[in-house]
Amino acid sequence: MKQRVTALVLVGVLVFYVLLVGSRGFIAIKDGRPTVVVLGIAVLVIPVVGVWYIWRELRFGFTMQQLARELEAEGELPADELDRTPSGRVSRDSADEVFAKRKAETEADPENWRAWYRLAVAYSDARDNARGRKAMLNAIRLHRAERR
């Protein structure tokens, strides 16, 4: 729930920013001088890129949630089998052990989006978020292909 509130606040801030900067961009374009018009157009591009980035991240998050719900309904959502330190952080050795198991599972069935999803979770637990994101994107791609 905390992530949703954060996302909504960020979207609200972005909308405010787009309106504020967009109005300034249009004012600059109406000025008519070539240099100011170019700056006005550049100012309008920045919020467009921001909106695109936020939309991409939200779509990624919603799709991850959809895959998690499907796995949960099938009873295949990965259980928390990790050891934790007294502070609550995942033990590195435990994460590496689970990761090795998930990697072998994925290598055995590389066209299974469920295996890729579980591998992405294992990457995240092992604090390798970049590879975890790539694995999740692969799971999403395979899921979409399966649905077609």
C-alpha positions as a Python dict, from the first residue, in 0.01 Angstrom:
ca = {
    (1, 'M'): (0, 0, 0),
    (2, 'K'): (287, 235, 80),
    (3, 'Q'): (421, 197, -274),
    (4, 'R'): (83, 288, -423),
    (5, 'V'): (59, 604, -214),
    (6, 'T'): (414, 697, -314),
    (7, 'A'): (332, 633, -681),
    (8, 'L'): (16, 845, -660),
    (9, 'V'): (204, 1131, -494),
    (10, 'L'): (475, 1115, -761),
    (11, 'V'): (216, 1113, -1038),
    (12, 'G'): (48, 1415, -878),
    (13, 'V'): (379, 1599, -859),
    (14, 'L'): (450, 1510, -1221),
    (15, 'V'): (111, 1640, -1336),
    (16, 'F'): (172, 1966, -1151),
    (17, 'Y'): (519, 1989, -1307),
    (18, 'V'): (386, 1916, -1656),
    (19, 'L'): (121, 2188, -1623),
    (20, 'L'): (366, 2441, -1483),
    (21, 'V'): (648, 2374, -1727),
    (22, 'G'): (410, 2321, -2019),
    (23, 'S'): (252, 2661, -1966),
    (24, 'R'): (598, 2821, -1961),
    (25, 'G'): (689, 2636, -2280),
    (26, 'F'): (379, 2765, -2458),
    (27, 'I'): (449, 3118, -2337),
    (28, 'A'): (802, 3091, -2478),
    (29, 'I'): (674, 2958, -2811),
    (30, 'K'): (423, 3246, -2840),
    (31, 'D'): (712, 3492, -2795),
    (32, 'G'): (807, 3433, -3158),
    (33, 'R'): (1182, 3486, -3139),
    (34, 'P'): (1356, 3177, -3286),
    (35, 'T'): (1586, 3114, -2989),
    (36, 'V'): (1304, 3145, -2737),
    (37, 'V'): (1077, 2924, -2950),
    (38, 'V'): (1346, 2651, -2958),
    (39, 'L'): (1383, 2678, -2579),
    (40, 'G'): (1003, 2658, -2542),
    (41, 'I'): (991, 2341, -2748),
    (42, 'A'): (1277, 2193, -2545),
    (43, 'V'): (1091, 2278, -2224),
    (44, 'L'): (785, 2092, -2359),
    (45, 'V'): (992, 1782, -2441),
    (46, 'I'): (1113, 1737, -2081),
    (47, 'P'): (767, 1671, -1930),
    (48, 'V'): (681, 1438, -2219),
    (49, 'V'): (986, 1227, -2137),
    (50, 'G'): (890, 1234, -1770),
    (51, 'V'): (535, 1121, -1842),
    (52, 'W'): (663, 842, -2066),
    (53, 'Y'): (906, 723, -1796),
    (54, 'I'): (645, 726, -1520),
    (55, 'W'): (395, 545, -1743),
    (56, 'R'): (656, 280, -1828),
    (57, 'E'): (739, 222, -1462),
    (58, 'L'): (374, 208, -1356),
    (59, 'R'): (292, -36, -1636),
    (60, 'F'): (589, -252, -1530),
    (61, 'G'): (467, -251, -1169),
    (62, 'F'): (107, -332, -1259),
    (63, 'T'): (218, -616, -1487),
    (64, 'M'): (441, -758, -1211),
    (65, 'Q'): (142, -753, -976),
    (66, 'Q'): (-72, -930, -1235),
    (67, 'L'): (189, -1205, -1274),
    (68, 'A'): (215, -1239, -896),
    (69, 'R'): (-164, -1276, -867),
    (70, 'E'): (-163, -1544, -1135),
    (71, 'L'): (118, -1734, -964),
    (72, 'E'): (-59, -1703, -630),
    (73, 'A'): (-384, -1836, -780),
    (74, 'E'): (-190, -2132, -924),
    (75, 'G'): (-13, -2191, -592),
    (76, 'E'): (326, -2132, -754),
    (77, 'L'): (423, -1803, -592),
    (78, 'P'): (771, -1855, -443),
    (79, 'A'): (762, -1906, -69),
    (80, 'D'): (992, -1706, 156),
    (81, 'E'): (1258, -1967, 225),
    (82, 'L'): (1534, -1723, 314),
    (83, 'D'): (1726, -1694, 638),
    (84, 'R'): (1742, -1344, 780),
    (85, 'T'): (1987, -1158, 998),
    (86, 'P'): (1868, -1023, 1334),
    (87, 'S'): (1809, -685, 1165),
    (88, 'G'): (1573, -849, 914),
    (89, 'R'): (1798, -839, 607),
    (90, 'V'): (1822, -1146, 390),
    (91, 'S'): (2127, -1360, 462),
    (92, 'R'): (2362, -1348, 164),
    (93, 'D'): (2438, -1722, 179),
    (94, 'S'): (2068, -1806, 193),
    (95, 'A'): (1993, -1577, -102),
    (96, 'D'): (2275, -1734, -303),
    (97, 'E'): (2143, -2082, -228),
    (98, 'V'): (1788, -1997, -338),
    (99, 'F'): (1924, -1812, -640),
    (100, 'A'): (2119, -2120, -755),
    (101, 'K'): (1803, -2328, -730),
    (102, 'R'): (1595, -2073, -924),
    (103, 'K'): (1864, -2034, -1190),
    (104, 'A'): (1876, -2411, -1245),
    (105, 'E'): (1496, -2419, -1266),
    (106, 'T'): (1500, -2144, -1530),
    (107, 'E'): (1780, -2305, -1731),
    (108, 'A'): (1582, -2631, -1736),
    (109, 'D'): (1274, -2454, -1878),
    (110, 'P'): (1380, -2122, -2037),
    (111, 'E'): (1041, -2062, -2203),
    (112, 'N'): (847, -2071, -1874),
    (113, 'W'): (751, -1724, -1754),
    (114, 'R'): (683, -1861, -1405),
    (115, 'A'): (1046, -1974, -1372),
    (116, 'W'): (1167, -1634, -1492),
    (117, 'Y'): (942, -1460, -1240),
    (118, 'R'): (1083, -1670, -955),
    (119, 'L'): (1437, -1603, -1084),
    (120, 'A'): (1366, -1228, -1081),
    (121, 'V'): (1255, -1255, -717),
    (122, 'A'): (1574, -1447, -637),
    (123, 'Y'): (1784, -1179, -807),
    (124, 'S'): (1607, -916, -599),
    (125, 'D'): (1670, -1112, -281),
    (126, 'A'): (2037, -1136, -378),
    (127, 'R'): (2037, -754, -420),
    (128, 'D'): (2103, -769, -795),
    (129, 'N'): (1818, -545, -903),
    (130, 'A'): (1943, -479, -1257),
    (131, 'R'): (1945, -848, -1347),
    (132, 'G'): (1623, -898, -1154),
    (133, 'R'): (1453, -636, -1368),
    (134, 'K'): (1581, -800, -1687),
    (135, 'A'): (1454, -1137, -1567),
    (136, 'M'): (1115, -985, -1484),
    (137, 'L'): (1096, -820, -1826),
    (138, 'N'): (1169, -1160, -1980),
    (139, 'A'): (892, -1315, -1768),
    (140, 'I'): (651, -1044, -1886),
    (141, 'R'): (750, -1100, -2250),
    (142, 'L'): (700, -1476, -2220),
    (143, 'H'): (369, -1427, -2040),
    (144, 'R'): (239, -1203, -2319),
    (145, 'A'): (353, -1453, -2582),
    (146, 'E'): (173, -1733, -2395),
    (147, 'R'): (-150, -1533, -2387),
    (148, 'R'): (-154, -1480, -2765),
}
